[in-house]
Amino acid sequence: MNLRDEKSFALLASIKDIGGSGTKKQVLDNIELQGYIVLTPADLRLKSNRNELHWRNDLAFVRKNLADRKLVDDSIRDTWAITDEGTAYLHELADEVLAASNANTLRKLTDNAVARIQESDNDEVDRLRSKTVRNPSWVQDEVILALDLYFRHNPSRINKHHQVVKELSDLLRQLPIHDSRTTGPDFRNPNGVYMKMGNFLSLDPSYSGKGLASVSKLDREVWDEFVHDRERLEATANAIKDNYRLVDIPISQDDEAEEEFAEGRLLTRLHILRERNQSLVKKKKEHVLKETSKLLCEVCNFDFATTYGDLGVGFAECHHTKPLSTFQPNDKTKLSDLAIVCANCHRMLHQGKELTSIEELRGLVSNQRAQIVMP
């Protein structure tokens, strides 16, 4: 490991140690406190043209190099934050140190983290590795909750220690989305939540500053989906908070791959579970058959029995029509919440990020049929 990598390791490890972000002073003070680098007499001299020690000035230039490589985000004034890429690079450097046989390299690095590996057991090595594990990417549900918090408490007016940030961190760690074996000890910690809110600052035209630069494609999609519909955003966030305990674990990978509405995978999963309640579906079919003697699709009027004879008698699917954002934990699905549909129309109702209504799809089918019969 060369000198630049040693300094990069020290800087990234220090940022990670203090929660993922901090001021220049906090990061450099922690490096000195933990002994992350060996300071020589030359390092402890003041820089001739500024009232700052040589080693602190040198590490400020290392930070600039890491920022240019997107390993550190310094877009918020006087804040250095480690990015996902920076965490992955820190992991690579830790692996290099673990494999190193050069005693000088180990001596120069922190006795608080890596140098202890020489006399530690495998559990301690695993503990060190766990500090640099890369957490899973944020998903729709989590970004929705972060955006809802952003509009309720602008991050430029609070900090990562604010109670509402801690509360969201606690909630995100409870959601039945990610396998706990893939998450590190800092998974969705208050610092990570606050950084996600900082991403939205860079998308908000009303904010005069820069915001964080690590905006993801999903951040932009969720912003565009809800920025002009705050009422729906709040309702969706509340529905996730109120209903996440009702979702079984784990969420089916098949369902996840097939569809996920704009309201996120938890509410999508709950929607699917309600549609597949066999007892309720049976009662709905019996009710419609008693009233109309047929199971006509409420969108296109297709009847399986008419087309397939005895093979199609009693065959149809049910679609849950209630908007996902209105789900409440104590709600009971009524027969009126279900619509009889054919398999094709059911798939079209679930097509895309928005849950299409029966009326909207019926109108689309009518318009298409009218165009077909026109000369």
Helices and strands as residue ranges (DSSP letters): H 3-17, E 21-22, H 24-34, H 54-68, E 72-73, E 80-82, H 84-99, H 103-108, G 115-119, H 122-131, H 140-152, H 163-174, G 180-182, H 190-201, H 217-226, H 230-243, G 244-246, H 253-258, H 265-275, H 278-292, H 304-308, G 309-312, E 317-320, G 324-326, G 335-337, E 338-341, H 343-349, H 358-373
